Amino acid sequence: MYFLSEVEHKLLIHKLLPNAREVGVSAQLRGWSWHQPPLKPYHDARLPMYSVASKFCPTDRDVYWSRVEGSRGSPNFKMALGKMLHGVVSDSLLAYLRQRKIGFDEWWSKIRWEEIPGRSDDLRKPAEAVWDYMTRSLQARYSELAAAQPYASEQDLLATTAPFLIEHKISGELLGLSGLLSLDCYDYLRGVMFDLKVDSEAKDWHRLAPVGYALVFESVHEVPIDVCGVIYLSFIDDRLVLKKDLFFASDELRSWWIQERDRKLEIVAEGKDPSKPDKSECEPSCIHYAACWGE
């Protein structure tokens, strides 16, 4: 899922990294500058990353409903599928890295369905397809490395096959976020912060989440992250489709993330209702659609 193709690797090496070195990132926009403007949060409220980095609602009223009114909304299949496939990707990778040889059926049997808002028969087929893809990809990469490095230990081969921090737990409190954040994936050999989207349609604001996680990582570990990526996972006629958006975590994107955080922290800290958007701008799949429109 997070492996780079030959073309993507060339894009990283010959375009994104040279551009990052030439243009650079302003010191005040590195996460380790959390204690001074513009990164310093001026409200005591705390937000999860998805509240800051999502732009589903044009007026951010979803933040008001979830963080001020405490509404959980109305879960739907899209939410269930996203939660399920995130779990498949992370758990299959973690099982591999910990040398736990479990199959899909065993993993499926341990799902806590009270945490998944969906029907098992609708979710099993896509989940199994992703599990199979992850397993085959890891096995192929391992076999390739084992053939090239005959004297490497088992642990060395495992670590080199998947040089990823998966679901790394980290606190975002220095930046006004929750203290319980989980990164989808950080490729520590290439220095790329990834975020997984179960979606087929790319939107410009999808870049906010990995940039936000990069800022948090910089704030805690003081490791610079210049390149981020969004992984798009979707299905066409039951066939799994993957697309990647790799990009430079520029000053512009960092500033945009800060603006989103500050506006949404203000909504929560002051309990401000930002009002409903025009109904034509609302997506019926929004989990707060019924709360706004009484439908």
C-alpha positions as CSV (number, residue, x, y, z in Angstrom):
1,M,0.0,0.0,0.0
2,Y,2.8,2.4,1.0
3,F,5.4,1.0,-1.4
4,L,6.5,3.4,-4.1
5,S,6.5,2.3,-7.7
6,E,9.6,2.9,-9.9
7,V,8.0,6.1,-11.3
8,E,7.0,7.4,-7.9
9,H,10.5,6.7,-6.5
10,K,12.0,8.7,-9.4
11,L,9.5,11.6,-8.7
12,L,10.6,11.6,-5.1
13,I,14.3,11.5,-5.8
14,H,14.6,13.8,-8.8
15,K,11.8,16.3,-8.2
16,L,10.2,16.5,-4.8
17,L,13.3,16.2,-2.6
18,P,15.4,18.6,-4.8
19,N,12.5,21.1,-4.8
20,A,12.2,20.8,-1.0
21,R,16.0,21.4,-0.6
22,E,15.9,24.4,-2.9
23,V,12.8,26.1,-1.7
24,G,13.0,25.0,1.9
25,V,10.5,25.4,4.8
26,S,10.4,28.5,7.0
27,A,11.7,27.9,10.5
28,Q,8.5,29.3,12.1
29,L,6.4,26.7,10.1
30,R,8.3,23.7,11.4
31,G,6.5,21.8,14.1
32,W,9.3,22.4,16.6
33,S,8.3,26.1,16.6
34,W,5.0,25.1,18.3
35,H,5.7,27.6,21.2
36,Q,5.6,30.7,19.0
37,P,3.3,32.2,16.3
38,P,1.9,31.2,14.0
39,L,2.0,27.6,15.2
40,K,1.3,28.4,18.9
41,P,-2.4,27.6,19.7
42,Y,-4.2,30.4,21.5
43,H,-7.2,28.3,22.7
44,D,-7.3,25.6,25.4
45,A,-9.6,23.4,23.3
46,R,-8.2,20.2,21.7
47,L,-9.2,18.8,18.4
48,P,-8.7,15.4,16.6
49,M,-6.8,15.7,13.4
50,Y,-9.8,14.7,11.3
51,S,-11.7,17.8,12.5
52,V,-8.9,20.1,11.5
53,A,-8.1,18.4,8.2
54,S,-11.5,17.7,6.8
55,K,-13.5,20.1,4.6
56,F,-16.7,18.2,4.2
57,C,-18.8,21.1,5.5
58,P,-18.3,24.5,3.8
59,T,-19.0,26.4,7.1
60,D,-17.3,23.8,9.5
61,R,-20.7,23.2,11.2
62,D,-19.7,19.5,11.4
63,V,-17.0,20.6,14.0
64,Y,-19.7,22.5,15.9
65,W,-22.0,19.4,16.0
66,S,-19.3,16.9,17.0
67,R,-17.1,19.0,19.4
68,V,-19.6,21.5,20.9
69,E,-22.9,19.7,20.9
70,G,-21.3,16.3,21.3
71,S,-23.3,14.7,18.4
72,R,-21.9,11.5,16.9
73,G,-24.0,11.9,13.8
74,S,-25.5,9.1,11.8
75,P,-22.9,6.5,10.8
76,N,-23.2,5.3,7.2
77,F,-21.7,2.7,4.9
78,K,-18.9,5.0,3.6
79,M,-17.8,5.6,7.2
80,A,-17.9,1.9,8.0
81,L,-15.9,1.0,4.9
82,G,-13.3,3.6,5.6
83,K,-12.8,2.4,9.2
84,M,-12.7,-1.2,8.1
85,L,-10.1,-0.8,5.4
86,H,-7.9,1.4,7.5
87,G,-7.9,-1.5,10.0
88,V,-7.1,-4.1,7.3
89,V,-4.1,-2.1,6.1
90,S,-2.7,-1.3,9.5
91,D,-3.3,-4.7,11.1
92,S,-1.9,-6.7,8.2
93,L,1.3,-4.6,8.2
94,L,1.6,-4.9,12.0
95,A,1.0,-8.6,11.9
96,Y,3.8,-8.9,9.3
97,L,6.3,-6.8,11.3
98,R,5.6,-8.7,14.5
99,Q,5.9,-12.0,12.7
100,R,2.4,-13.0,13.6
101,K,1.2,-15.3,10.8
102,I,-2.5,-14.8,10.9
103,G,-5.0,-15.3,8.0
104,F,-7.9,-13.1,7.1
105,D,-10.5,-15.4,8.6
106,E,-8.7,-15.3,12.0
107,W,-8.5,-11.5,11.8
108,W,-12.1,-11.2,10.7
109,S,-13.3,-13.3,13.6
110,K,-11.9,-10.9,16.1
111,I,-13.6,-7.7,14.8
112,R,-15.5,-5.8,17.4
113,W,-18.6,-5.0,15.5
114,E,-20.0,-2.6,18.0
115,E,-17.2,-0.2,16.8
116,I,-18.0,-0.7,13.0
117,P,-21.2,1.0,11.8
118,G,-22.0,-1.5,9.0
119,R,-23.1,-4.9,8.0
120,S,-20.5,-7.6,7.9
121,D,-21.7,-9.1,4.6
122,D,-21.3,-5.8,2.8
123,L,-17.8,-5.2,4.2
124,R,-16.2,-8.7,4.0
125,K,-15.4,-8.8,0.3
126,P,-13.5,-5.5,0.0
127,A,-11.7,-6.1,3.3
128,E,-10.6,-9.5,2.1
129,A,-9.4,-8.1,-1.2
130,V,-7.3,-5.5,0.6
131,W,-5.9,-8.1,3.0
132,D,-4.9,-10.4,0.1
133,Y,-3.3,-7.4,-1.7
134,M,-1.3,-6.5,1.4
135,T,-0.2,-10.1,2.1
136,R,0.9,-10.7,-1.5
137,S,2.8,-7.3,-1.7
138,L,4.7,-8.0,1.5
139,Q,5.6,-11.5,0.5
140,A,6.8,-10.4,-2.9
141,R,9.0,-7.6,-1.5
142,Y,10.4,-10.0,1.2
143,S,11.3,-12.6,-1.4
144,E,13.0,-10.0,-3.6
145,L,15.1,-8.8,-0.7
146,A,15.9,-12.2,0.6
147,A,17.3,-13.2,-2.8
148,A,19.4,-10.1,-2.9
149,Q,20.7,-10.3,0.7
150,P,21.3,-13.9,1.5
151,Y,23.2,-13.2,4.7
152,A,20.6,-10.8,6.2
153,S,18.8,-12.0,9.3
154,E,15.1,-12.6,9.4
155,Q,14.6,-9.5,11.5
156,D,16.7,-7.4,9.1
157,L,14.7,-8.6,6.1
158,L,11.4,-7.9,7.8
159,A,12.4,-4.3,8.8
160,T,13.8,-3.6,5.3
161,T,10.8,-5.0,3.5
162,A,8.4,-2.6,5.3
163,P,10.4,0.4,6.7
164,F,7.2,1.9,8.1
165,L,5.9,3.3,11.4
166,I,2.3,2.1,11.4
167,E,-0.3,3.6,13.6
168,H,2.4,5.3,15.5
169,K,0.9,6.8,18.7
170,I,1.8,10.5,19.2
171,S,0.5,13.5,21.1
172,G,-0.7,16.6,19.2
173,E,-1.2,18.6,22.4
174,L,1.7,21.0,21.6
175,L,-0.3,22.1,18.5
176,G,-3.8,22.2,20.0
177,L,-4.7,18.7,19.0
178,S,-5.7,15.5,20.8
179,G,-3.1,13.7,22.9
180,L,-4.1,10.4,21.2
181,L,-3.2,10.7,17.6
182,S,-2.3,7.8,15.3
183,L,-0.3,8.2,12.1
184,D,-1.4,6.0,9.2
185,C,2.2,5.5,8.0
186,Y,5.6,7.2,8.2
187,D,8.2,5.8,5.8
188,Y,11.3,6.5,7.9
189,L,13.8,5.5,5.2
190,R,12.4,8.0,2.7
191,G,11.1,10.5,5.2
192,V,7.5,10.5,3.8
193,M,4.4,11.0,5.9
194,F,1.4,9.1,4.4
195,D,-2.3,9.4,5.0
196,L,-4.8,6.7,3.7
197,K,-8.1,7.8,2.1
198,V,-10.8,5.3,1.2
199,D,-11.9,7.4,-1.7
200,S,-11.5,7.6,-5.5
201,E,-11.9,11.4,-5.9
202,A,-8.9,13.5,-5.0
203,K,-9.6,16.9,-3.3
204,D,-7.0,19.6,-2.6
205,W,-7.9,19.5,1.2
206,H,-6.9,15.9,1.4
207,R,-3.3,17.1,1.7
208,L,-4.1,18.8,5.0
209,A,-4.0,15.6,7.1
210,P,-0.5,14.3,6.2
211,V,0.8,17.8,6.5
212,G,-0.8,18.1,9.9
213,Y,0.8,14.8,11.0
214,A,4.1,16.0,9.7
215,L,3.8,19.1,11.9
216,V,2.9,17.0,14.9
217,F,5.8,14.6,14.3
218,E,8.2,17.6,14.0
219,S,6.8,19.1,17.2
220,V,7.4,15.9,19.2
221,H,10.5,14.3,17.6
222,E,12.1,17.4,16.0
223,V,12.6,15.4,12.8
224,P,12.0,17.5,9.6
225,I,9.5,16.1,7.1
226,D,9.5,17.6,3.7
227,V,7.4,15.2,1.6
228,C,3.9,13.9,2.3
229,G,1.6,11.6,0.4
230,V,-2.1,10.7,0.2
231,I,-2.9,7.1,-0.7
232,Y,-6.3,6.7,-2.4
233,L,-7.9,3.3,-2.1
234,S,-11.1,2.5,-4.0
235,F,-12.8,-0.2,-6.0
236,I,-14.0,-0.3,-9.6
237,D,-16.1,-3.4,-10.5
238,D,-14.8,-5.1,-7.4
239,R,-11.2,-4.5,-8.5
240,L,-9.0,-2.7,-6.0
241,V,-7.5,0.5,-7.3
242,L,-4.6,2.5,-5.7
243,K,-3.5,6.0,-6.5
244,K,-0.8,8.1,-4.8
245,D,-0.5,11.9,-4.5
246,L,3.1,12.7,-3.4
247,F,3.9,16.4,-2.7
248,F,6.2,18.9,-1.0
249,A,4.9,19.9,2.5
250,S,5.3,23.6,1.6
251,D,4.9,26.8,3.6
252,E,1.6,27.3,1.8
253,L,0.2,24.0,2.9
254,R,1.4,24.4,6.5
255,S,-0.1,27.8,6.7
256,W,-3.4,26.5,5.4
257,W,-3.4,23.8,8.0
258,I,-2.8,26.4,10.7
259,Q,-5.6,28.6,9.5
260,E,-8.0,25.6,9.6
261,R,-6.9,24.7,13.1
262,D,-7.2,28.2,14.4
263,R,-10.7,28.7,13.0
264,K,-12.0,25.4,14.3
265,L,-10.4,25.8,17.7
266,E,-12.3,29.1,18.0
267,I,-15.6,27.4,17.2
268,V,-15.0,24.9,20.0
269,A,-13.5,27.2,22.5
270,E,-16.2,29.8,22.2
271,G,-19.1,27.4,21.4
272,K,-19.9,29.3,18.2
273,D,-22.4,28.0,15.8
274,P,-21.0,28.8,12.3
275,S,-24.5,28.4,10.8
276,K,-25.7,26.1,8.1
277,P,-24.2,26.3,4.6
278,D,-26.4,26.5,1.6
279,K,-28.2,23.1,1.3
280,S,-27.0,22.7,-2.3
281,E,-23.4,22.6,-0.9
282,C,-24.2,19.8,1.5
283,E,-23.5,16.1,0.8
284,P,-26.3,13.8,2.0
285,S,-23.6,11.4,3.1
286,C,-22.5,13.9,5.8
287,I,-23.2,12.2,9.1
288,H,-24.6,15.5,10.5
289,Y,-26.9,16.1,7.5
290,A,-30.0,15.1,9.5
291,A,-29.1,17.3,12.4
292,C,-28.8,20.3,10.2
293,W,-31.8,19.8,8.0
294,G,-34.1,17.7,10.2
295,E,-34.3,14.9,7.6
